[in-house]
């Protein structure tokens, strides 16, 4: 039997829980329920949120779903184009918010800001993307650039191209990043090798690599924190 959200204890209702304890205290289902706002006959917003996550398997697949899959007729009522548009708008607003946090010239002193920004840019890609954040001598963002695509190894990450972009923008330091489409963010031997190779090359022109982040599903790994640089 479906329990209406209004019949739940006040402290367990998603909206009230968010107001009292903050959004970080909510589960994915509860956050999705707030996004959906209302349920349908026989199902609460919480039930519909569970249906969404069960259908897509995880949050990454849901947020990256294409229009056809999201609104397919045999899934569930209540998930039409309007909800699809709302969902994509929320995802894009989040990405732009994180981007603006860095582009306003703030110094990159908070690793969590960098992680969140890179995850918003690279998580969920179907192919590997090798990118870098170019920084000035005060570690303020100059530009985020996607440089190479495909399997990341020494054969297709060309140090000369990285050096070219660094010199073009007069960068004093960079942060490297790439994603693993598998969703597993564990660095490979190739990831470590290309990082060390680029570090050697860039040291010749007095440019520091501050870190290399590997992006997975909802999290990322810092090679600097792992002592792999």
ABEGO torsion letter per residue (X at the ends): XBBBAAABBAAABAAAAAAAAEAAABBAAAAAAAAAGBBBBGBBAAAAAAAAAAAAGBAAAAAABBAAAAABAAABBGBBAAAAAAAAAAAAAAAAAAAAAAAAGBBBABAAAAAAAAAAAABGBABBBBBBBBBBAAGBBABBBBABBEBBBAAABBAAAAAAAAAAAGBABBBBBBBBAAGBABBBAAAAAAAAAAAAAAAAAGBBBABBBBBBBGBBBBAAAAGAX
